[in-house]
Amino acid sequence: MEKSKVVLLVCKDYREENVDKAIQQGIEKLGGIEVFFSREEKILLKPNLLAKALPEKAVTTHPAIFKAVGKYLKSQGYTNLYYGDSPGNPIGAAKVAAGCGIKEPAEQLGIIPADFGRGKEVEFQQGITETHFIISNGILECDGIINLCKMKTHQLERITGAAKNMFGAVYGINKGAFHAKYTDADSFAKMIADLNNFISPRLHIMDGILAMEGNGPQSGTPIEMGVILMSRDPIALDTVFCHLIYLKPERVPTNRYGYEYGVGKMKEEEMEIITEQGSLTVKEAAEKYGSKEYDVYRGGEKETQIRLLKPIQPLLRKKPFIIKEKCIKCGICEESCPLEVKAITLKSFPVYDYKRCIRCYCCQEMCPRQAIDVKVPFAARLMDRNWKI
């Protein structure tokens, strides 16, 4: 059995010489860029451009990572380079790229903005859960993709990494339609697995130098992890991320269904972690480079005994709530709700209808002032602790 290789390299800061060295070493440890792309191909660099945010906020892929990958490709004779992402807000990819610091190095290197302002409906007959997507033209018009993802927490899927980052391939407002169609973490993750099988990026590079913990993917807290991860396999890469933060990989739906749908591998014996000093097991990697204090929800929603408690399940579900002292009443939370009849409405302050709320956390994800957090009810936390689920 051929193992999925995940390269783990220490990189403590974003100084250009350090990031350049790590990117070059990592790609070479995977066999060199020639095993992924030919020089005449049109290559798309797909960073995480969730929203306009300063790099030190750890919301988006750091421009130093983007620049290092672009410089390396150029040095190896790759000139047909494009970049882009479909952000989660209506201001557009160009403004988000500029606000995140990605536009400047792209212009310096002659990396062209791809078309993420339009999209096309495509059919994917091999899809298990979803067979139709509306994909941005920038994705469809390239030959191969480098997925430049960010190491972050995520309220719906626990983490967002390589697999979830490809949701940015979906064109514009259609993201909300998918949240409305797939209203829980499991069904949404199944769709993400089909999407990854359709797009099939060839190389995944995770920016874990400055990661995000807590109330991710936009309102969390930056935390120094000091690593860069690379792999052909997005599920193996996300699995290693989970081990580094002592989160069971199978509790991340995008991992579980990505494995089930054949996107990638998740079992420890199916992976090889490659470092500058040699190969490590996942346990050795976690002990050497991980953090038990990383703030991520590790409880066991929808597992074991909780499944038997349907009458009180509403009391066990996480829910978003407004931090009033941070709220500026801009209405973005209401606009971002994907439901036709909104689950949040702006009155004197935004007010939730929790009976309607599907817990997609689009409101929390898009809030520009970090004024929405997510509560785990006391009963659920008590059961996690006492039943060890």
DRENDO-680421 format. One record per residue (C-alpha): residue number from 1; x, y, z. Coordinates in pm, 1 decimal. Example, Ala and Ser with C-alpha at 12.3 -4.5 7.8 and 13.67 -1.06 7.14 Angstrom:
BEGIN
nr 1&px 1230.0&py -450.0&pz 780.0 $
nr 2&px 1367.0&py -106.0&pz 714.0 $
This chain:
BEGIN
nr 1&px 0.0&py 0.0&pz 0.0 $
nr 2&px 135.8&py 338.9&pz -101.6 $
nr 3&px 126.1&py 582.5&pz 186.7 $
nr 4&px 15.7&py 943.3&pz 162.8 $
nr 5&px 313.7&py 1166.4&pz 236.6 $
nr 6&px 267.9&py 1477.5&pz 449.4 $
nr 7&px 567.1&py 1708.8&pz 480.5 $
nr 8&px 591.6&py 1895.1&pz 812.0 $
nr 9&px 848.8&py 2172.4&pz 826.6 $
nr 10&px 925.7&py 2407.5&pz 1113.2 $
nr 11&px 899.9&py 2775.2&pz 1019.0 $
nr 12&px 874.2&py 3006.3&pz 1317.2 $
nr 13&px 801.2&py 3333.8&pz 1139.1 $
nr 14&px 714.6&py 3489.5&pz 803.8 $
nr 15&px 1056.3&py 3628.3&pz 721.8 $
nr 16&px 1107.7&py 3588.0&pz 348.4 $
nr 17&px 1424.3&py 3380.2&pz 366.3 $
nr 18&px 1268.7&py 3134.6&pz 613.0 $
nr 19&px 946.3&py 3085.5&pz 418.5 $
nr 20&px 1128.2&py 3058.0&pz 84.5 $
nr 21&px 1353.7&py 2787.0&pz 225.3 $
nr 22&px 1062.6&py 2589.9&pz 374.4 $
nr 23&px 856.2&py 2602.1&pz 55.1 $
nr 24&px 1147.2&py 2482.7&pz -156.0 $
nr 25&px 1238.0&py 2203.7&pz 86.3 $
nr 26&px 880.7&py 2086.3&pz 120.4 $
nr 27&px 813.1&py 2062.2&pz -251.0 $
nr 28&px 1142.4&py 1884.9&pz -308.6 $
nr 29&px 1061.3&py 1631.0&pz -36.3 $
nr 30&px 742.3&py 1550.6&pz -229.0 $
nr 31&px 943.5&py 1478.0&pz -544.0 $
nr 32&px 983.1&py 1823.9&pz -695.9 $
nr 33&px 737.8&py 2053.2&pz -870.5 $
nr 34&px 775.8&py 1861.0&pz -1199.6 $
nr 35&px 580.2&py 1566.4&pz -1058.1 $
nr 36&px 279.5&py 1796.0&pz -1010.7 $
nr 37&px 278.2&py 2025.0&pz -1315.2 $
nr 38&px 429.8&py 2066.7&pz -1660.3 $
nr 39&px 564.7&py 2409.6&pz -1750.2 $
nr 40&px 314.0&py 2480.6&pz -2025.9 $
nr 41&px 14.2&py 2429.0&pz -1797.1 $
nr 42&px -200.0&py 2708.8&pz -1657.0 $
nr 43&px -156.4&py 2690.1&pz -1279.9 $
nr 44&px -390.2&py 2852.4&pz -1026.2 $
nr 45&px -276.3&py 2947.1&pz -675.5 $
nr 46&px -586.7&py 2925.0&pz -458.8 $
nr 47&px -531.9&py 3093.0&pz -118.1 $
nr 48&px -787.7&py 3125.1&pz 159.9 $
nr 49&px -934.8&py 3473.3&pz 106.0 $
nr 50&px -1231.5&py 3447.6&pz 338.4 $
nr 51&px -1259.5&py 3820.0&pz 405.4 $
nr 52&px -1059.2&py 4142.1&pz 403.1 $
nr 53&px -827.8&py 4109.4&pz 703.9 $
nr 54&px -473.1&py 4198.0&pz 801.6 $
nr 55&px -229.3&py 3904.4&pz 779.0 $
nr 56&px -158.1&py 3913.6&pz 1154.1 $
nr 57&px -524.0&py 3829.8&pz 1222.2 $
nr 58&px -464.5&py 3477.6&pz 1080.1 $
nr 59&px -793.5&py 3489.4&pz 888.1 $
nr 60&px -641.7&py 3431.3&pz 545.3 $
nr 61&px -337.8&py 3270.8&pz 386.1 $
nr 62&px -38.0&py 3487.4&pz 471.0 $
nr 63&px 105.0&py 3680.6&pz 172.6 $
nr 64&px 453.2&py 3549.6&pz 257.3 $
nr 65&px 336.0&py 3194.3&pz 182.8 $
nr 66&px 171.1&py 3304.8&pz -141.5 $
nr 67&px 481.1&py 3497.7&pz -247.6 $
nr 68&px 719.8&py 3212.9&pz -165.7 $
nr 69&px 520.0&py 2964.5&pz -373.5 $
nr 70&px 498.6&py 3209.3&pz -662.9 $
nr 71&px 873.4&py 3285.2&pz -647.7 $
nr 72&px 958.6&py 2915.5&pz -641.3 $
nr 73&px 737.8&py 2839.9&pz -942.5 $
nr 74&px 892.5&py 3128.5&pz -1134.9 $
nr 75&px 1244.3&py 3009.7&pz -1049.2 $
nr 76&px 1159.0&py 2668.3&pz -1192.5 $
nr 77&px 1038.6&py 2811.0&pz -1522.8 $
nr 78&px 665.0&py 2821.4&pz -1455.0 $
nr 79&px 524.2&py 3143.8&pz -1596.8 $
nr 80&px 156.3&py 3071.0&pz -1671.2 $
nr 81&px 39.9&py 3156.5&pz -1319.2 $
nr 82&px -295.4&py 3281.6&pz -1191.6 $
nr 83&px -452.8&py 3328.4&pz -850.6 $
nr 84&px -789.3&py 3381.3&pz -686.9 $
nr 85&px -1064.1&py 3274.5&pz -450.4 $
nr 86&px -1433.0&py 3343.6&pz -407.2 $
nr 87&px -1463.3&py 3525.3&pz -72.4 $
nr 88&px -1759.7&py 3494.8&pz 156.2 $
nr 89&px -1871.8&py 3857.2&pz 122.2 $
nr 90&px -1996.1&py 4068.1&pz -170.3 $
nr 91&px -1705.3&py 4316.2&pz -194.2 $
nr 92&px -1529.4&py 4095.4&pz -448.2 $
nr 93&px -1210.4&py 3894.1&pz -480.8 $
nr 94&px -992.3&py 4186.1&pz -593.9 $
nr 95&px -1065.6&py 4404.2&pz -290.7 $
nr 96&px -1026.4&py 4112.2&pz -51.0 $
nr 97&px -693.5&py 4013.9&pz -210.5 $
nr 98&px -571.1&py 4371.5&pz -173.6 $
nr 99&px -686.6&py 4395.3&pz 187.2 $
nr 100&px -519.6&py 4065.7&pz 279.0 $
nr 101&px -185.1&py 4160.3&pz 124.9 $
nr 102&px -202.5&py 3905.4&pz -158.0 $
nr 103&px -247.5&py 4147.8&pz -448.0 $
nr 104&px 88.0&py 4322.5&pz -404.8 $
nr 105&px 315.6&py 4015.2&pz -430.5 $
nr 106&px 96.6&py 3882.7&pz -712.7 $
nr 107&px 158.9&py 4199.7&pz -912.9 $
nr 108&px 531.2&py 4191.2&pz -830.2 $
nr 109&px 558.0&py 3837.2&pz -965.2 $
nr 110&px 324.9&py 3882.8&pz -1262.3 $
nr 111&px 68.6&py 3636.9&pz -1126.0 $
nr 112&px -260.3&py 3722.8&pz -1296.0 $
nr 113&px -599.3&py 3747.5&pz -1116.6 $
nr 114&px -822.0&py 3464.6&pz -1236.9 $
nr 115&px -1190.3&py 3516.5&pz -1314.6 $
nr 116&px -1379.1&py 3466.5&pz -988.1 $
nr 117&px -1645.9&py 3720.8&pz -1084.0 $
nr 118&px -1835.8&py 3473.9&pz -1300.9 $
nr 119&px -1920.4&py 3106.3&pz -1281.9 $
nr 120&px -2068.7&py 2813.4&pz -1471.2 $
nr 121&px -2287.7&py 2519.4&pz -1375.1 $
nr 122&px -2104.7&py 2190.4&pz -1411.5 $
nr 123&px -2218.9&py 1832.8&pz -1381.4 $
nr 124&px -2025.6&py 1576.6&pz -1177.4 $
nr 125&px -2187.1&py 1239.8&pz -1240.1 $
nr 126&px -1944.9&py 1062.6&pz -1006.1 $
nr 127&px -2071.8&py 1268.4&pz -712.9 $
nr 128&px -2225.3&py 1067.5&pz -431.0 $
nr 129&px -2406.4&py 1348.2&pz -249.8 $
nr 130&px -2386.5&py 1635.8&pz -500.4 $
nr 131&px -2372.5&py 1603.7&pz -879.6 $
nr 132&px -2403.3&py 1971.7&pz -979.9 $
nr 133&px -2191.4&py 2271.1&pz -883.9 $
nr 134&px -2164.6&py 2631.7&pz -996.9 $
nr 135&px -1790.0&py 2684.4&pz -1014.3 $
nr 136&px -1597.3&py 3007.7&pz -1066.8 $
nr 137&px -1450.2&py 3043.5&pz -1414.6 $
nr 138&px -1104.5&py 3086.9&pz -1267.3 $
nr 139&px -1114.2&py 2728.6&pz -1141.5 $
nr 140&px -1256.8&py 2583.0&pz -1462.1 $
nr 141&px -1010.6&py 2762.5&pz -1689.0 $
nr 142&px -692.1&py 2638.9&pz -1518.5 $
nr 143&px -510.3&py 2309.7&pz -1575.7 $
nr 144&px -394.8&py 2250.8&pz -1219.3 $
nr 145&px -442.4&py 2399.9&pz -873.4 $
nr 146&px -216.3&py 2461.9&pz -574.9 $
nr 147&px -438.0&py 2485.4&pz -266.8 $
nr 148&px -284.1&py 2740.1&pz -25.2 $
nr 149&px -497.7&py 2678.2&pz 282.5 $
nr 150&px -486.0&py 2819.7&pz 635.6 $
nr 151&px -468.3&py 2632.7&pz 967.4 $
nr 152&px -784.9&py 2744.7&pz 1148.5 $
nr 153&px -1078.2&py 2637.5&pz 1359.1 $
nr 154&px -1428.2&py 2636.0&pz 1211.1 $
nr 155&px -1756.7&py 2637.4&pz 1400.7 $
nr 156&px -1939.6&py 2402.9&pz 1162.6 $
nr 157&px -1666.8&py 2149.6&pz 1081.1 $
nr 158&px -1435.7&py 2204.0&pz 1384.0 $
nr 159&px -1141.3&py 2288.4&pz 1157.2 $
nr 160&px -1095.1&py 2439.5&pz 813.3 $
nr 161&px -791.8&py 2323.2&pz 625.2 $
nr 162&px -717.0&py 2177.7&pz 284.1 $
nr 163&px -1049.3&py 2007.6&pz 208.4 $
nr 164&px -1275.3&py 2290.2&pz 328.1 $
nr 165&px -1067.5&py 2557.3&pz 151.0 $
nr 166&px -1192.5&py 2429.0&pz -183.5 $
nr 167&px -1541.2&py 2558.7&pz -101.9 $
nr 168&px -1395.6&py 2885.3&pz -231.9 $
nr 169&px -1420.5&py 2735.0&pz -580.2 $
nr 170&px -1799.2&py 2768.1&pz -563.9 $
nr 171&px -1907.6&py 3087.2&pz -732.6 $
nr 172&px -2036.0&py 3376.9&pz -520.3 $
nr 173&px -2383.4&py 3359.1&pz -373.5 $
nr 174&px -2411.5&py 2988.1&pz -446.0 $
nr 175&px -2220.1&py 2921.3&pz -125.2 $
nr 176&px -2527.3&py 3031.2&pz 68.9 $
nr 177&px -2746.0&py 2800.7&pz -139.0 $
nr 178&px -2527.2&py 2504.9&pz -42.9 $
nr 179&px -2548.7&py 2596.1&pz 324.8 $
nr 180&px -2926.5&py 2608.3&pz 293.5 $
nr 181&px -2930.4&py 2272.2&pz 114.9 $
nr 182&px -2683.7&py 2094.9&pz 344.3 $
nr 183&px -2787.6&py 2215.4&pz 687.2 $
nr 184&px -2563.9&py 2009.7&pz 916.0 $
nr 185&px -2193.1&py 1939.7&pz 942.2 $
nr 186&px -2218.6&py 1584.3&pz 806.4 $
nr 187&px -2419.5&py 1655.9&pz 491.4 $
nr 188&px -2213.7&py 1968.6&pz 421.3 $
nr 189&px -1892.3&py 1765.1&pz 454.2 $
nr 190&px -2023.9&py 1507.1&pz 207.4 $
nr 191&px -2077.0&py 1784.4&pz -46.1 $
nr 192&px -1723.6&py 1912.5&pz 23.7 $
nr 193&px -1589.1&py 1562.6&pz -44.1 $
nr 194&px -1763.7&py 1551.4&pz -382.4 $
nr 195&px -1633.8&py 1901.5&pz -459.4 $
nr 196&px -1275.6&py 1794.8&pz -383.4 $
nr 197&px -1310.6&py 1489.4&pz -604.5 $
nr 198&px -1438.2&py 1710.0&pz -886.4 $
nr 199&px -1170.2&py 1981.3&pz -860.3 $
nr 200&px -885.1&py 1758.1&pz -742.9 $
nr 201&px -607.3&py 2008.8&pz -663.0 $
nr 202&px -266.1&py 1855.2&pz -721.0 $
nr 203&px -76.3&py 2010.6&pz -429.6 $
nr 204&px -191.4&py 2134.6&pz -88.8 $
nr 205&px 18.0&py 2372.0&pz 123.1 $
nr 206&px -106.6&py 2473.2&pz 468.6 $
nr 207&px 0.7&py 2795.2&pz 634.6 $
nr 208&px 35.3&py 2694.8&pz 998.8 $
nr 209&px 301.5&py 2945.5&pz 1101.4 $
nr 210&px 39.4&py 3167.5&pz 1261.3 $
nr 211&px -280.0&py 2965.3&pz 1299.9 $
nr 212&px -623.7&py 3051.5&pz 1439.6 $
nr 213&px -786.0&py 2889.9&pz 1741.8 $
nr 214&px -1116.4&py 2946.5&pz 1917.2 $
nr 215&px -1396.7&py 3128.2&pz 1737.3 $
nr 216&px -1278.8&py 3060.4&pz 1379.6 $
nr 217&px -1277.5&py 3094.1&pz 1086.5 $
nr 218&px -1276.1&py 3477.8&pz 1108.8 $
nr 219&px -1326.9&py 3576.7&pz 1471.6 $
nr 220&px -1079.9&py 3348.8&pz 1647.2 $
nr 221&px -748.0&py 3414.9&pz 1817.8 $
nr 222&px -410.5&py 3395.0&pz 1637.4 $
nr 223&px -178.6&py 3132.9&pz 1782.4 $
nr 224&px 180.4&py 3053.6&pz 1690.4 $
nr 225&px 211.9&py 2694.9&pz 1563.2 $
nr 226&px 529.4&py 2748.9&pz 1361.5 $
nr 227&px 473.6&py 2487.0&pz 1091.8 $
nr 228&px 403.9&py 2449.2&pz 721.0 $
nr 229&px 233.7&py 2130.9&pz 599.5 $
nr 230&px 233.3&py 1999.6&pz 241.0 $
nr 231&px 81.0&py 1698.6&pz 68.5 $
nr 232&px -83.3&py 1564.0&pz -245.0 $
nr 233&px -356.7&py 1435.7&pz -14.1 $
nr 234&px -587.1&py 1694.6&pz 149.1 $
nr 235&px -739.5&py 1448.5&pz 395.6 $
nr 236&px -401.1&py 1323.0&pz 513.8 $
nr 237&px -286.3&py 1683.4&pz 554.3 $
nr 238&px -596.9&py 1779.3&pz 755.1 $
nr 239&px -557.3&py 1462.2&pz 960.9 $
nr 240&px -203.1&py 1561.5&pz 1058.7 $
nr 241&px -336.8&py 1906.2&pz 1150.5 $
nr 242&px -587.8&py 1733.6&pz 1380.5 $
nr 243&px -318.3&py 1527.4&pz 1548.8 $
nr 244&px -110.5&py 1840.5&pz 1608.6 $
nr 245&px -398.6&py 1995.0&pz 1805.7 $
nr 246&px -497.7&py 1667.5&pz 1978.3 $
nr 247&px -833.6&py 1649.1&pz 1802.3 $
nr 248&px -952.1&py 1306.5&pz 1689.8 $
nr 249&px -945.7&py 1326.1&pz 1308.1 $
nr 250&px -1260.7&py 1117.7&pz 1272.1 $
nr 251&px -1454.6&py 1385.1&pz 1462.6 $
nr 252&px -1398.2&py 1624.7&pz 1172.3 $
nr 253&px -1672.8&py 1550.9&pz 916.8 $
nr 254&px -1465.5&py 1669.6&pz 620.1 $
nr 255&px -1203.0&py 1412.8&pz 717.8 $
nr 256&px -1449.4&py 1133.2&pz 778.4 $
nr 257&px -1640.5&py 1171.1&pz 453.1 $
nr 258&px -1333.2&py 1269.6&pz 256.9 $
nr 259&px -1191.5&py 932.0&pz 355.4 $
nr 260&px -1517.9&py 749.8&pz 283.7 $
nr 261&px -1555.6&py 916.3&pz -58.4 $
nr 262&px -1198.5&py 839.1&pz -159.0 $
nr 263&px -1061.6&py 1193.8&pz -148.9 $
nr 264&px -768.8&py 1088.1&pz 67.5 $
nr 265&px -638.8&py 879.5&pz 355.8 $
nr 266&px -695.1&py 921.3&pz 728.2 $
nr 267&px -561.9&py 611.2&pz 905.0 $
nr 268&px -225.6&py 645.8&pz 1074.6 $
nr 269&px -80.7&py 339.8&pz 900.8 $
nr 270&px -170.8&py 493.1&pz 562.8 $
nr 271&px 35.0&py 808.9&pz 616.2 $
nr 272&px 400.5&py 905.0&pz 636.9 $
nr 273&px 501.3&py 1232.2&pz 801.2 $
nr 274&px 826.1&py 1366.3&pz 658.5 $
nr 275&px 1030.1&py 1625.2&pz 848.3 $
nr 276&px 1372.0&py 1778.7&pz 796.8 $
nr 277&px 1511.7&py 1520.4&pz 1041.5 $
nr 278&px 1333.1&py 1219.5&pz 891.5 $
nr 279&px 1000.1&py 1036.2&pz 913.0 $
nr 280&px 776.0&py 1051.2&pz 1220.8 $
nr 281&px 460.2&py 878.4&pz 1337.6 $
nr 282&px 157.8&py 1099.0&pz 1402.6 $
nr 283&px 210.0&py 1053.0&pz 1775.6 $
nr 284&px 573.9&py 1159.4&pz 1752.5 $
nr 285&px 478.4&py 1460.8&pz 1539.6 $
nr 286&px 210.6&py 1568.4&pz 1788.8 $
nr 287&px 447.1&py 1537.1&pz 2083.5 $
nr 288&px 720.7&py 1732.3&pz 1906.7 $
nr 289&px 524.5&py 2001.4&pz 1722.4 $
nr 290&px 168.3&py 1996.8&pz 1855.6 $
nr 291&px -29.8&py 2181.2&pz 2121.3 $
nr 292&px -270.1&py 2025.5&pz 2369.7 $
nr 293&px -383.2&py 2376.9&pz 2467.0 $
nr 294&px -502.3&py 2468.3&pz 2117.0 $
nr 295&px -857.1&py 2597.4&pz 2158.4 $
nr 296&px -1080.2&py 2372.7&pz 1945.5 $
nr 297&px -1401.0&py 2191.0&pz 2031.0 $
nr 298&px -1307.8&py 1828.1&pz 2098.6 $
nr 299&px -1646.4&py 1704.9&pz 2226.4 $
nr 300&px -1842.7&py 1423.5&pz 2067.7 $
nr 301&px -2149.6&py 1574.3&pz 1907.9 $
nr 302&px -2381.9&py 1320.1&pz 1744.8 $
nr 303&px -2193.2&py 1027.6&pz 1891.1 $
nr 304&px -2280.0&py 743.1&pz 2130.9 $
nr 305&px -2528.5&py 832.2&pz 2403.7 $
nr 306&px -2622.9&py 1175.8&pz 2268.5 $
nr 307&px -2797.2&py 1004.0&pz 1977.6 $
nr 308&px -3039.5&py 847.8&pz 2224.7 $
nr 309&px -3147.2&py 1182.1&pz 2368.0 $
nr 310&px -3364.9&py 1317.1&pz 2087.5 $
nr 311&px -3622.1&py 1481.0&pz 2321.1 $
nr 312&px -3355.2&py 1713.7&pz 2462.3 $
nr 313&px -3131.4&py 1750.6&pz 2156.4 $
nr 314&px -3221.2&py 2120.5&pz 2117.4 $
nr 315&px -3061.9&py 2173.6&pz 2458.7 $
nr 316&px -2740.1&py 2007.1&pz 2339.3 $
nr 317&px -2684.1&py 2198.0&pz 2015.0 $
nr 318&px -2428.5&py 2472.0&pz 1975.7 $
nr 319&px -2572.6&py 2808.4&pz 1885.2 $
nr 320&px -2443.7&py 3148.8&pz 1774.0 $
nr 321&px -2504.9&py 3454.5&pz 1989.2 $
nr 322&px -2442.4&py 3829.2&pz 1965.9 $
nr 323&px -2177.8&py 4003.6&pz 2176.6 $
nr 324&px -2367.9&py 4331.0&pz 2208.2 $
nr 325&px -2073.6&py 4548.5&pz 2310.1 $
nr 326&px -1896.5&py 4458.0&pz 1982.5 $
nr 327&px -2196.0&py 4475.2&pz 1749.6 $
nr 328&px -2223.4&py 4782.1&pz 1523.7 $
nr 329&px -2563.5&py 4677.9&pz 1382.1 $
nr 330&px -2431.0&py 4667.3&pz 1024.3 $
nr 331&px -2674.4&py 4394.1&pz 916.8 $
nr 332&px -2411.6&py 4172.0&pz 752.7 $
nr 333&px -2518.3&py 3881.7&pz 975.4 $
nr 334&px -2875.1&py 3905.4&pz 843.4 $
nr 335&px -2754.6&py 3935.7&pz 483.2 $
nr 336&px -2527.3&py 3632.7&pz 518.6 $
nr 337&px -2802.6&py 3400.8&pz 646.6 $
nr 338&px -2863.8&py 3161.1&pz 353.5 $
nr 339&px -3228.9&py 3094.3&pz 440.1 $
nr 340&px -3508.2&py 3251.5&pz 237.2 $
nr 341&px -3682.3&py 3343.3&pz 562.9 $
nr 342&px -3390.0&py 3464.9&pz 770.9 $
nr 343&px -3302.4&py 3307.2&pz 1105.3 $
nr 344&px -3154.2&py 3637.6&pz 1222.0 $
nr 345&px -3311.4&py 3979.8&pz 1188.7 $
nr 346&px -3177.7&py 4323.4&pz 1273.6 $
nr 347&px -3390.2&py 4502.7&pz 1530.2 $
nr 348&px -3232.1&py 4715.1&pz 1804.0 $
nr 349&px -2971.2&py 4438.2&pz 1787.6 $
nr 350&px -2961.1&py 4124.3&pz 1572.0 $
nr 351&px -3206.0&py 3866.2&pz 1708.6 $
nr 352&px -3197.2&py 3491.3&pz 1638.1 $
nr 353&px -3487.1&py 3258.9&pz 1573.0 $
nr 354&px -3314.0&py 2944.7&pz 1695.9 $
nr 355&px -3600.2&py 2720.9&pz 1579.2 $
nr 356&px -3522.9&py 2834.0&pz 1225.9 $
nr 357&px -3142.3&py 2856.7&pz 1257.5 $
nr 358&px -2962.4&py 2572.5&pz 1075.4 $
nr 359&px -2629.1&py 2630.9&pz 1256.9 $
nr 360&px -2433.2&py 2697.4&pz 940.0 $
nr 361&px -2253.6&py 2984.3&pz 1121.5 $
nr 362&px -2238.0&py 3199.0&pz 805.6 $
nr 363&px -2333.3&py 3496.0&pz 1026.8 $
nr 364&px -2042.9&py 3430.1&pz 1263.6 $
nr 365&px -1807.8&py 3369.4&pz 971.8 $
nr 366&px -1891.8&py 3697.4&pz 798.1 $
nr 367&px -1919.4&py 3931.5&pz 1098.6 $
nr 368&px -1658.5&py 4206.3&pz 1043.1 $
nr 369&px -1636.6&py 4298.9&pz 1413.4 $
nr 370&px -1606.4&py 3953.1&pz 1571.2 $
nr 371&px -1936.8&py 4024.4&pz 1743.9 $
nr 372&px -2077.3&py 3672.0&pz 1707.9 $
nr 373&px -1953.2&py 3378.1&pz 1911.3 $
nr 374&px -2079.8&py 3023.7&pz 1952.9 $
nr 375&px -2195.0&py 2862.5&pz 2276.7 $
nr 376&px -2165.3&py 2495.0&pz 2363.1 $
nr 377&px -2450.2&py 2429.4&pz 2609.7 $
nr 378&px -2357.9&py 2321.0&pz 2960.1 $
nr 379&px -2550.2&py 1992.8&pz 2922.7 $
nr 380&px -2345.7&py 1895.6&pz 2615.5 $
nr 381&px -2017.5&py 1985.1&pz 2787.1 $
nr 382&px -2121.2&py 1784.1&pz 3092.2 $
nr 383&px -2200.4&py 1477.4&pz 2882.3 $
nr 384&px -1873.6&py 1505.6&pz 2692.7 $
nr 385&px -1685.9&py 1510.2&pz 3021.9 $
nr 386&px -1880.8&py 1245.7&pz 3210.3 $
nr 387&px -1942.4&py 1002.6&pz 2926.2 $
nr 388&px -1609.4&py 1065.7&pz 2756.1 $
nr 389&px -1771.0&py 1067.1&pz 2414.4 $
